[in-house]
Amino acid sequence: MLSSDHKRNLKKQAHSLKPVVQVGQKGVTEGLHREIDRALLAHELIKVRMMEQESPKELAAHLADENGAEVVAIVGHTVMLFRRNPDAPKIKIS
């Protein structure tokens, strides 16, 4: 569980990132979960652009739960997700 200070630090780090995954017209699919999982393994901190009309907060929580990640922040229709790589951590959150 990330503290509010950790989330603030991660949000600063994510500011310059571009969304690496986009939720499109088909919505949340198994392929989308695989792409998010790959991106989290590679980067630990990612942005996901949500195009669905569903509530961004609900969709962000669903994506985080399904991928074992934590929601760092939601800005408009973009969610920032974080999941520590257990084998090779890359981001320092302290």
C-alpha positions as CSV (number, residue, x, y, z in Angstrom):
1,M,0.0,0.0,0.0
2,L,1.4,3.4,-1.0
3,S,1.3,6.3,1.3
4,S,0.1,9.7,0.1
5,D,3.7,10.9,0.1
6,H,4.7,8.0,-2.1
7,K,1.8,8.7,-4.5
8,R,2.7,12.3,-4.7
9,N,6.3,11.4,-5.5
10,L,5.2,8.9,-8.2
11,K,2.8,11.4,-9.7
12,K,5.7,13.8,-10.1
13,Q,7.7,11.1,-11.8
14,A,4.8,10.2,-14.1
15,H,4.2,13.8,-15.2
16,S,6.5,13.5,-18.3
17,L,5.3,10.0,-19.3
18,K,3.1,9.4,-22.3
19,P,0.2,6.9,-22.0
20,V,1.5,3.4,-23.0
21,V,-1.9,1.7,-23.1
22,Q,-5.3,3.0,-24.2
23,V,-8.7,1.6,-23.4
24,G,-10.5,1.7,-26.7
25,Q,-14.0,1.0,-28.1
26,K,-13.8,-2.7,-27.1
27,G,-13.3,-1.7,-23.5
28,V,-11.5,-3.9,-21.0
29,T,-10.4,-7.1,-22.7
30,E,-8.0,-9.9,-21.9
31,G,-5.5,-8.4,-24.4
32,L,-5.7,-5.1,-22.6
33,H,-4.8,-6.8,-19.3
34,R,-1.9,-8.5,-20.9
35,E,-0.6,-5.2,-22.3
36,I,-0.9,-3.5,-18.9
37,D,0.8,-6.4,-17.3
38,R,3.7,-6.2,-19.7
39,A,4.0,-2.4,-19.4
40,L,4.0,-2.6,-15.6
41,L,6.8,-5.3,-15.7
42,A,8.9,-3.2,-18.0
43,H,8.3,0.2,-16.5
44,E,6.6,-0.2,-13.0
45,L,4.9,3.2,-13.4
46,I,2.6,3.7,-16.4
47,K,-0.2,5.9,-17.7
48,V,-3.3,4.4,-19.2
49,R,-5.6,6.6,-21.3
50,M,-9.3,5.6,-20.8
51,M,-11.7,6.3,-23.7
52,E,-14.7,4.6,-22.2
53,Q,-17.7,6.5,-21.0
54,E,-17.6,4.5,-17.7
55,S,-16.5,6.4,-14.6
56,P,-12.7,6.8,-14.7
57,K,-12.5,6.1,-11.0
58,E,-14.3,2.8,-11.3
59,L,-12.4,1.7,-14.4
60,A,-9.1,2.7,-12.8
61,A,-9.9,0.6,-9.7
62,H,-10.8,-2.4,-11.9
63,L,-7.6,-2.1,-13.9
64,A,-5.5,-1.9,-10.8
65,D,-7.2,-4.8,-9.1
66,E,-7.0,-7.1,-12.2
67,N,-3.3,-6.3,-12.6
68,G,-2.1,-6.3,-9.0
69,A,-1.3,-2.6,-9.3
70,E,-2.1,0.6,-7.3
71,V,-3.7,3.7,-8.6
72,V,-1.3,6.6,-8.1
73,A,-3.6,9.3,-9.5
74,I,-6.4,10.0,-12.0
75,V,-6.2,13.1,-14.1
76,G,-9.2,13.4,-16.5
77,H,-9.3,10.2,-18.4
78,T,-5.8,9.2,-17.7
79,V,-4.8,6.9,-14.8
80,M,-1.4,6.4,-13.4
81,L,-0.7,2.8,-12.2
82,F,2.2,1.5,-10.2
83,R,3.3,-2.0,-9.5
84,R,6.8,-2.8,-8.1
85,N,8.8,-5.3,-10.2
86,P,9.6,-8.1,-7.7
87,D,12.8,-9.2,-9.6
88,A,14.3,-5.9,-10.7
89,P,12.8,-2.8,-9.0
90,K,13.5,0.3,-11.1
91,I,11.7,3.2,-9.3
92,K,12.6,4.5,-5.9
93,I,9.5,5.6,-4.2
94,S,10.9,6.9,-0.9
